[in-house]
Structure formats: structure tokens, C-alpha cells
């Protein structure tokens, strides 16, 4: 699974739970004035979700990336 697929699944999860990017940005960092802009960098692929700060997005949504052998 590549990062683009992970982003699609995250977006689907957010939509299913009625979570917007702005809400998620405030949840991750309520004090940052540019939190939504920073979050958008992950969703546009300019920053990696597999970084330490990218994992905060997954944590905030209660998600994790699982690696398993292909069938």
C-alpha cells in the first residue's frame, strides 16, 4: 500500500465520521495558527504520513498503519 492509498482511506474514514480537515487540525494542534495549512501538506503528499508528526494524524483519528505479507 502506498501513501496515496493511505490518504484515500484516511479521507474515507474522516468522511464516514463527519470529521473535517479543520476539525482534525484543531484536534492535533489547537494552538497552531497554521494547523490546517500544515495538515493539508500531508493530504496533498508534500509531507509524509509515515513521519513522526504524520503519525499524529493517524493517532488523532484512532487509526494505525499495519504492514502484512501479501497473499
Secondary structure, 3 states (H helix, E strand, C coil): CCHHHHHHHHHHHHHHCCCCHHHHHHHHCCCCCCHHHHHHHHHCCCCCCCCHHHHHHHHHHCCCCCCCCCC
